[in-house]
Amino acid sequence: MRMRHGQQRCSGDRGLRLKKLPAKTMQMTHPRGSSPLFLQPQSRSSHRSTGYVPGKIVPLRPAPLPKNQALAKFASSGQEADATFAVPSEEERRQAENCRRKRHKNTLICFAMSSLSFFIVLAIVLGISSKYAPDENCPDQNYFLTHWNPGHDAEKRVVIKKGDKLLLKSDATVYSLIIQDGGQLVFADDSKGSRNITLRTRYILIKDGGALHIGAERCRYKSKATITLYGRSDKGDSVPTFGKKFIGVAAGGILELHGAQKASWTMLTRTLHSSGLSSGSYSFQRNFSRGLNVRVIDQDTAQVLEADRFDTHEYPDESKRLQEFLKAQDPGRIVAIAVGDSAAKSLLDETRRTIQNLLGSRLVKGLSYRQSWGFVGVINGGNSSSSESVRDYENHSTGGKAIAERDFYTVDGEKFIVRAYSEWNNGVPHSVFQVEAIDGVVLDVLDDVSSWSPGDQIVVASTDYSMFQAEEFTLLPCPECSKYQIKVREKPQFLHMGEIVDGVDMRAEVADLTRNILIQGEMETSCYGDNLCQFFNYDTFGGHIKILKNFTSVHLSNVELKHMGQQLMGSYPVHFHRCGDVDERGGYGAGTYVEGLAIHHSFSRCVTVHATNGLLVKDTIGYDTLGHCFFLEDGIEQRNTLFHNLGLVTKPGTLLPTDRNSTMCTAIRDKVHGSYVPVPATDCMAVSTFWIANPNNHMISNAAAGSQDAGIWFVFHKMSTGESHGLVPETKAELTPLGIFYNNRVHSNFKAGLFIDKGVKTSNASADDPREYLCLDNNARSIVLLGTRGNIGSLDGIAEALVSLGTAKPAHLRNKGSIAFLGFKGNFRPSWTKLFSSPAGQGLGLLEKYIPLQLVEYGCRRVDAVKTPDMELLKKALKTR
């Protein structure tokens, strides 16, 4: 094999360097210089065997030349001289190894570049395809869904059954909708949240594997979805168990509603003042207030610091006083001036120059008789900081207002306007000043509310004694706000605390009432028919959601419920009706929950948990509702968790005696015995935001921020009540350990923040006890007043006090003797707690001493007679006194 001089060849693993040797005898000497290792044969005609020949390396042969080249060589030069191979040197071996390594390196680089290119292309392809590929977490991206457009037909009764998988993409109206036997209805969505779909129907019933999906837990609904439940109480079909105007989930039904995630409620961190300004708004109007009327306003707080009038029309000294008054003001103070009647006659030139130099006025120099002038400026602020205008007087009128106004900001960032104007109108001069917040009011809150949006409706709770100082507002865009601030359009009418005072957290709750999934009742403009119009002047027949036992799956999150509930037993905004265990114990691996609901302006409770255990109610708002709001009903509900819920403006309803106010209490008598007339203070008037009938439930970080009567009521039934009566003969609530009760807030409730074991009557009305079932039970807390025979006037004072509180009748308290006996009747030991005699006029004071709260707070009940056993107890008490 021939190679040119100096040429090298990489030959795989052999690593040999081949060199052409001379044709003559060639030999390799031993490295130590001894005899040759191989000898060239002396004659070419020597015998050559096919085997090993000394001087040859037979197994190694050069690659053959191409055929044509070989023939040419043979023809031109004959037989080529034989060549031998030399053993490579160390340097040649290193060069061969480097060559091999370079080739290996190049191969690896080439492979790496190819692989990288492949994966880049693959990623691009997958990225593009994933953009359009369906998300398995999103129910509306199911490939098997069929577009459904039923149009608007109020008489169409729709049944979605087995094999029907429908995608609603547009508004629709139907009479009713039943989803059963594995049928599905899904609301369409898109990545931009640009859809707005409204479904109107009288009712939706989901059962036997049927499913209604709007979003999913891992794929929140982004668009706007509304389900409107329409119909009057006196029209349309009534479905057994469910009634009218409902979303019902029966056995096997699936209801999954998941709106966009947002903070439910938070608290103020800075006090919100009435009118939006810490100093309040200011308004002044006066007729015939001659001269220059002046107001000085603090630029940092918008507070009016000084108000004065200078009669510069009649008195030159008033002009000098004005001059000194202005010079005494601090730089930066806001000054507003309005002419009343006339101010020019005795307004000195020196005073005019002072106003020019200090305030930057251009028009005061030419101010003339009865000319209207309004001015707003800043001390040492110059012309650029002032606003002013004039109107000439003619025929008893200036033909409009000479108005001046300027915007400012307080140190808290609140924008406010100072306005002053002067006017003659039909011969009457007017001067007016106004200082008020404008362009919205900024609220500082505790939590990140960047998920709240312009247009959302919010409510700020009362921090006063009256729950009715809660106020609603509309959010405005606020690019300058931080994530802990919001801006509202309306001006607050009341003060809402935003501080912790002396260790007491006085901060008002702030709740967002708007969600992108809305379930609402369609209402009439006024009350009608048999809807208790004697108590309500508005329609109370709203929609409701009712879930029955053995449902497959129910999860509601971030849904708005408006105009829901009915003044009928069992028809509530959200009602888990005798569902049993709805957590892992009942076979629901993921648990059952309602979270982030906004229930407002509704007509019967908020969330009712009825004979249901293990439910999670979280971040849910109940605002402006009738009757007990968060309602654990029969006394057998256990292991339920109420976490970070807010209830406020809980108003009386009609369903239970404890829901009712005094008017309802005396008017509703269909369930009392005989002619008994209920006593509001002792039978009714206990509506509460949280009604807990069994201790084995958890209340954590909830807020009861305003009820007609009580905030939280642990009622602790001694036996199961209502439809659960008899299922659990004895609940033994008084012996059951209390669940977690931690970090709950109660305020702005009329009667009490917390009731514990103020029981209800668990027997039906009878001749022995004519009161209604589930009215307040005060047998264990009756206050009794007795006396010995005789007649002293001191009892009259006590008698009058007790009668005024509705705890006894006059005939039982007057002229009975000289010793008055006061005590608790019932399970207390000893039954009688105190004896006393009372000089005239001290009776009420003694009552307050022995019972520091109002007697009605103890559920006092009238004593109809003084019986002999009571006298025996009195004798025993006298002996132990």
Steps between C-alpha positions, in 0.01 A plus 500: 500500500645834397470831682653829407791635694394650828140375463332346809197275510272425793426129477259425769619314803820381329659839540791420268689751289582354159811609308631386162840335538776458237460210265840360596571296801331655798542395851398601843766493757437404854464798719826412672690472167516121463430299188199573278169374609379419148709434190400571140525188280804511272331373189162592359471148364518350841218281599213681673257302705146600564576502868727706713814632326780653706536869423132531412196587709245302312180585683547870430452614143439839349159569353489409131504778243204546273504250214583739221782657700648160578505401134664826397768462763571145399525591133733794545747393759468130536535340831501737793774460756393330816459716809528426864322673795684676772395496870381856581692728732358655821441832328313331218287312751407823678406664172277210410333512842436875467352444159267235642395724785425789267286282283317369807450853628367615166259209498372592846459865407315404188272271698436763767412766243266262322330404827467862607346594169259209528383597848465868407282409206307257719443766768377749240262247354371397843466863608297590195287190531444547875361845435219342307486166679211448746575530873370190670437704818253728319155347453415725204796360302368146493529381139168317517289805586234612254406865457155571641293803408141455621407863435228670705187294557340540843284192437779258407563224755851368438629158610872435459548125523746220430730579211419874507813704568403858427703821487301820555661792314216755485207635700202271540154493658312178576214400727699236687817298472550144625848346474504127563639157406854622434398806295720808531454872456814714489527878468751606234800713595804647328849602604418872490183464705303685235179296508181612675243221516161519673273199549142575613287218631239425763710221644793265442489146639820292494478130583610143419843583362400830340752783527507879473846653462606864498878493530690254718718510808814483282358704217319805638226650287625828353196639319166622634232237564152568638222261592174687557222310675168657407136451592241611754390306805146478365592371152680201351560142612616403846750212500469263798769558765642799313206733437543782250775723368797282593819319410458153649756225538346159571670162545777450244506864393814704434515878546839666443509879493843665521534871437818706471706499818480820703538619856163474672528755780757694694513787753575870497841611622418872495181655631252591229337830592159620404518691170840338440699771679635470852363843584173436321358698212412866539214693348386857570243721333386841612283776354562873557838437662647836399873538442768239442427158649825312559590138584846367584553127435779270613670370188599173673163396644238706309373630834354851511715680756350846499180662376446875507317785328650840424256779416729683258202673342418715800808517724863580402615347830361168385724526196802550728392208718478279191849605402643400840297181500653385171854592601463289814430180305769236455643445152321222317163562662204493263285815496152520349317833457146574388328839477166537672290792378784748437860531623672769293401838644745504795745238377831691526759492224757374749274204585449430130878492450537263795250263341687530171843435652408231754241308301576584136160655416473688173140613528482651849658820374196580283230374737202738488162566658282187542725310271506125587847358558607149593860416580703195612876527548799410713702727727822584311385271220503761222271528200542136398342376822187715485160478338256792476216648301273806508147576390366852439185612677213610279126521568528331838687203355844391395368258241675204661757402759845646538653166590854406596623149580824311532602141573741401776629185668519423870808339652306171488462533125131592499405737221271785599361815347461845650222697336383858557240691305308823514176587324214745479174331408170689482628765734637256758877467551645155574842398624590129513797287611552127449782267599450136399674189374490445125592233245440222747617412847800276563472221759804336657447131579686219670530242223600492135187595303657523156248235391215751550395685186349837406123469504494248786250569777645496851357546847673655801366380835373727772727566797225672694226352716263492203558239231318728256809719469644239263544666158529379143742650248606453138868456416668747265817452295798600710834469320670694779377257770719229649375144528383590850280788384173544315309805384123534529262729314255587776570718801457322833221622723636353823834456672655153469786426740829373364715477814570281799403711803634413846562145387149460358481434128248756376574462128203478266462202269504571125344239270482464123148397395573445129596171334520402134255213555162634612198298613206733552127504548296711260279718717174690474499871575296460821356240735201304372266213582558296816862608549446657844452845358385625841865479605687569175432761232727323250495164322659231719450202266857453380691206359665225704755217478414172668727195527367159607667190640718275280599768254815410307689827523420857607761776514411868480775758499505872423134521405269797558150424628258792481126514573503142626289328763128496573297553815412129482652224709782328311554758224832669573781646286714190569341204678666166574187303589554192715808397304670305780881480483638701208870460578731200481288321757212507253712386206572847357875484456542864403252616763208734435532874530356839426768764475513867411124539456349847511139465619329836517165673483330169562185388674557196722825412672842466335643147526284236669668181619217259580579156639829518310849430636852583384418797276753781453354851474784741427547866404126543452311828542140529617382860469153651533305180554189392696512256791789308654780522244754217543260241632590157645145392539380194695769449764652184350736675253863426592858537371406795280756778468413867466821675400546872430138576422335840537138571586355848528161672500312189611136607513190331646305239303184304561592129491583429865389689811863590566526655150218746567484856623231621737244572227538160339507327838156617610343476155606142410295275730407202285719261700427608857237333716166663542489874539852538628665824392881465467716737701767647267767543765471147630374293207663663195757768412818293485600502132873430472769508235642163610261241649696198628279222642774249586837570668694253280561749219789734431485879476824666397563865402137586429340841540145576612485867409142599564178320588160616620551291815805275545831446327580137591255270675606162636153363564595137582177305454443228758334287231482502124237734362311566180508222238776331700282471808526147639795398282732574791295483820756687709771714348654562844626829371581625849738205543659523153846661481507828312675496163763756408383852577777743412554858384135586438373861498161633608374858495212732413232258620195651666449257787809285559824400338505143627220282637596170659227244575205733494279209409195454282184314587509146359140397569189582301249755623250360748263609772778463756739710293323688220814648351613411149749224424862633482417831664741625765491267801531697820376241748852465626543872541175645630538787741257472790406768750305400814394679814352437847156617597471861587522828318795732465563744221855387433379216282333741261832618361615146435164408354496790259854422385423135436175576324674751271748229404223252423599249768190499723147627542410775749241293684766251601739757640306764684375489857650160571718573797823644627759247379582476130656183371703494175651191343545265209255217459624181340816291495712731710620395844381646725182584312450824693805717503418813697258655746475867578273763637476830325431854621283706271665603177794260519345201332642557153846566638493171688391316188795644311729396781392139506444470125735744327347455152149587393258238617389427144852388422437202724185410309271605780155350489184618669399326819129433486448390859669459835468134585534327836828321406653840440412603854658184634819584312482849644488359854805286431683797357420710806657236722822497296524875460 
